[in-house]
């Protein structure tokens, strides 16, 4: 793949992969540890999950500003070093069994991790050509599929082979490897500091607020970009609903006696679908427009979601989940590949920083609605229909807006190129 001929991209890719791998192994091993040692307190596992997600709300308004104001390379590297140090402290607190401090460190470590993605995404925009954005997005989607397939299994294997402390060591080493790789990257200053150098003394709260508002205004002023960003909200809704729907479907409908086994198989089948869909989506993206992939993928995903509601056979249900992954992955690739082509480098950090909070908000809304209405008000089928309707409405909105907005954006870019010549 031509992407890997770019040595800087290769180092950043391996760094990101190592960091994610260590985090998944550590997080899953910790979940098994809590279940093993505090089986009478299942709320601890839920609390740990909250420590991974809540920090998004605490820092989302500043991570993008930091990525656009300060050295992106140093932000990504220091994020890894700080997490490695916090992992050492986490190792000690787990050994001493000080759970309140353990949860606090998980929260802080997760908050620090939020600074990594906007900085890395902004650097990737600068080191890749526009033609490579979709390839990079497809590659990231493939990695996501691999982690979905093997994440739980890797965490379980690590926990049973080396225990929670061994898993924490693996977690810490992954951050060190990632930091060293990023330090070894040669990235020009105009990519690392597109807005010039900023002094920490200048970073007052009013400046942060002003920059944050400027990033939001930039998104709102570009209708096509706003539509693309809204796509991540839809993925958050889907992720939130399917975080619990498979468990409920297996437990209360398809496999009441073996629901644990089939719930695990759900992740495997969806992971296979995402992995295969990423390969197919990357190839298709070279032939058609991004909005065509998005509209088609969402249309079939809506139809498949309706079909899932009527499944009475667990294996047919899993087969449909695999096919759903095949259609969802290309949509994600199209969105991820289109985004950097639409954003000015000086705003990339602030724009990409909106992705996590939007997805988490949608994720929380979906879970909240399900918790509020199921099973007393609505049944499983109604939830599936509701998700399908939401996806279909977005599909229609995209159908009537994206082709026109895409043409207008292309004409604008062409006119700018001609004026420069």
N, C-alpha and C positions, 0 to 999 in steps of 0.2 A: 504494500500500500504506500502511495506517494507521501502520505502524511508522516510515516515513520522515517522518511528520508530527511525530514526536518528534525535535526538533533534536539533542538530546544523543545519542540512539541513532544518528542519521545520522552525526554526527561520529565516534563510536566505531566505527561500521561501516566508514566510509571509512578511518579510521586503521588498523584491523585489516587491511583489504584491501590498503592501500598497503604495510604492513609485510610481509605474506605474499608479495605480488607481488615486492617487491624481494628478499626472501630466496630465493624460488624461482629468480629470474633469476640471482642471484649464485651460489647453490649449483650449479645446472646448468651455468653457464658455467665454474665452477671445475672441475667434473668433466670437461668437454670440454678444458679447459686441461691437466689432468693427463694425460689420454689422449694429447693431441697432443705434449706436451713430454717425457713420461716413459712412452712406449709400452712400453718394456721392463720397466717396473715397475707392472704393473696393481694391485699391492697398495696403491699410493698412493691410488687411487680408493676402495678399500675402507676404508682408514685414515681418509680424509676423511669417509666415511659414519659411521664409528664416532665421530668427533669431534662429529657432529650428535646422536647418540643417547645416548652414554655419560654426558654431563652430567646426564641425568635421574636417574641413580642417585646422583650426587654431591650434588644439591640438593633432591631431592623431599621430604625430611623437613622442610625449612625454608620452602619457597616458600608453602605454605598458611598456615603460622603467620604469616609476614610479611603476607600479604594480610588476615588477620583482626586483626592487632595494629597495623598502621601504615596510613597514608593510601593507600588503593587507587589513587586517581588519580595520586598522586606516584610510586607504585611502577611503574605502567604507563608513565607519561611518562618517568621516569628510566631505565627499561629501554631505551626507544628511544634516548635521548641517549647512554647508555653504549655501546650497539651501534653507533651512528653513529660515535663516537670510535674504537671498536675496528676499525671498517671502514676508517678512515683509516690506522690502524697496519697493518692487513692489506694495504692498497694499497701501502704502503711496503715491507713485507717481501716481497710478491710481486715488486715491482720489483727488489729486491736478491737475489731467489731464495734466501731463507733458509728452506728448507722446514720444519725443525723448529719454528721460531718461528711459521710460518704455521699449522701444525697446532695448536700451543698456543693461538694466538689464536682459531682456529675453535672449539676446545673451550670457552674462556672466554666467547666470544660466544654460543655455544649455551646455556651455563649461565645467562647473564644473561637470555636469551629465555624461560627457563622461569618467570621471575617474572611475565611479562606476562599469560599466560592466566588464572591464578587470580584476579588482580586485576581483569582486564577482565570475566570471567564474573560475579564478585561484584557489580561495578557494574551490569552489565546486569540482574541479578536485581532490583536496587533501582529502576531507572528504568523498567522495564516492568511491565505488569500481568500477572497469571497467565495471562490469555487470550492474551497475546502471546508467551509463552515458546516455544510450538510454532512460531509463525510465524518467530521469530528463529532457531530451530534449523533450520527448513527453508531459510531464506535462507543460513545458514552452510553447509548441505549443498550448496546450489546452487553456492556459490563454490568449495567443495571439488571439485565436478564440473568446473567451468570450469578450475581449476588442473590437474586430472588430464588434461583434454583438451589444454590448451595449454602446460602447464608446461615440458615438455621442449622443445617447439618454440620457446617464448619464450627459453629459455636458449640454444638453438642459434643463434637469430637474433641475439641480443645479442652472443654470443661472436664470430660471424662478421662482424658489422657494426662493433662498437666494441671488440672484443677483451676480454680478461679485465679490464683496467684500467677500461674503459668500463662493463663490467657491475658492477664494484665501486662505481663512482661512482653508478650507478642504485640499487644496493643501499643505499648510504649516504644518498642523497637520500630514499629511501622511509622510512627511520627518522626523518629530520628532519621530513618531512611528517606522519607519524604522531604524533610528539611534540608538534608545534605544534597539531594538531587536538585532542589530549587536553587540552593546557593550556587550550584555549579552551572546554572543556566546563564547564558550570555544574552541579555535582553537590553535593547537600546533604551536610552533615557526617555525618548519621546513616547515610548510605549509604557514604561514604568511610571512616568510623570507627565501625562498629557496636558495637565493644567499648570505645569511648573512646580517649583518647590514651595512648600508651605511650612511655616514655623509652628511648632506646638503652641507657642505663645499666642498665635492668632486664632487658635481653635476655641473660641468662646461659644457659649450655647446659642447665642444669636446667629453666629456664623453657620453652625451646624443646622439650625432650623432653616436659615435662608437657603442653604445648599439643598437640603431635603425638599423644600418647597419647589426649588428650581427643577429638581429631578422629576417631581410629580407633574409640574406644569409642562415639562418636555414631553412626557408620555401623553398627557391630555391634549396637547396641541397637535400630535401626530396620530390621526385616527387609525391608520393601519397598525401602528405600533400598539395602540391601545387595544385593538382587537386581538393582536397576537398575545399580549400580556394577559388578557382575559381568558385565553385558552388554558393558562395554568390554573386559573380558578376552577375550570371545569374538571381538570385532572384532580384537583383537590377534592371536589365533590365525589368523583368516582372512587378515589383512594379511600376516602372516609367511609363511604357506604360499603365498599368491599373489604374493609378492615374487619367488619363484624358479620356481614351477610353470609359468607361461606360457612362460618361457625353455626349461625342460626339455621341455615338451610340444612346442614348435615345433622344437627342435633334434633331439630323439630320436624324434619320432613323426610330426608333421603336416607340417612344412616344413623338412627338414634343410638344404636348399640356400639357403633364403631366410628363415631363422629371425629374422634381425635385423629385417627389414621387418615380419614378422607379430607379433613381440614388441612393436614400437612400436604396431602397430594394436590390440593387446590393450588398451593404456592408453587409446587413443582410444575404442574401443567401450565399455569400462567407464565412461569419463568421460561418454559420451553417456547411458548407462543411469542413472548417478548423477544427472545433470542432469535428465533427464526424470522419474526417480523422486522427486526432491526436489520438483518441481512437483506431481506427483500426490499425494505423501505429505502435503504441506502442506494440500492440499484435503481429503484423506481424514481427517486428524487432527481436523478440525472436526466430523466426523460420528460417529466411533467412539472407543472408549477406547484409550489408548496401549498397554495390554497386548494388545489384540486385533490391533493393527498388528504388534507385536513377534512374537507367536506365529505369525501368518499369514506374515509375511515370512521368519522363520527356517525354517518348515516348507517353503516353496517353495524357499528357498535350499539347503536340504539335498537336496531332490529334484533341483534343477538341477545341484548339484555331482556327484551320482551320474551324471547324464546326460552331464556334461562328460567323465567318465572313458571313456565309450564312443564318443566322437566320432572319426570317421576323416576327416572333411572339415574343413579349416581354417576355411572360411567359416561352416559350421554352428556350429563351436566359438565363433567370435567373436560370432555371433548370440546364442548362449546366454549368453555373458558379458554382453552388453548387457542381456538379460532379467534376469540375476542382479543387475545394478546397479539395475534397476527395483525389485526387491524389497528389496535391502539398504538403499537410501537411506531409505525410510520407517521402517525399523527404527531407524536412527540418529537420525532426526528425533524419533521417539517417545521414545527414551531421553533425548536432549538437551533436549527440551521438558518432559519430566516431572521431570527432576532438580531444577531450581530451585524447582519448586512443592512439593517435599518437604523442602527444607533450610531451616533457620533462617538468616537473614542473617548472624548472628554466627559461623556454622560454614561458610559457603559456600566460603571460601578453602581451608580444610583439606580439605573434601570433594572439591572439584574438583581439588585438587592430586594426588589419588590416580589420576586418569584416565590421565595420561601414563605413570607407572611401571607400572601394571597392563597397559596396552597394549604397552609395550616388553617387559615380562617375558613376556607371551604370545607376542609377536612373536619373541623370542629362543628360547623353548621350541620353537615350530614350526620355525624354521630349524635349531635344534640337532638335533631329531629327524630332520628330512629329511637333514641332513648325515651323521648317524650311521648311518641305515639304508638310504638310497638311494645307489646302485642295487644294493648287494651283498645286502641282505636283502629289501627290498620293491621293487616296481615302481611306475610312475606311477599305475596304476589303484588300487593299494592305498592310496596317499597320498590320492587323491581320496575313496575310501571312508571313510578315517579322519576326514577333515575333515567329510564329510557326517554320519558317525555322531556326532561331537562336537556339531555344530550341532543334530542331531535330539534328542539327549539333553537339551540345554539347552532346546529347544523344549518337550519334555515336562515338564521341571521348571517352566518358566514357565506351562504350561497348568494344572498342578495347584496352583500357589502364587499367581501374580499376581492372578487374579480375587478370591480370598479376601482377600489382603493389601490390595488396592485398596479393597475394600468396607470393611474394618476401618479403613483410613486415612481414608476419607470420613466414616464414622460418628464417628471421633475428632474430625475437624475440625468437623463439624456440632455435636457436643456442646460443643466449646470456644466456638464462635460463640454458641450459645444461653446458655451460662454467662456470657459477656461482656455479653449483652443483658439 
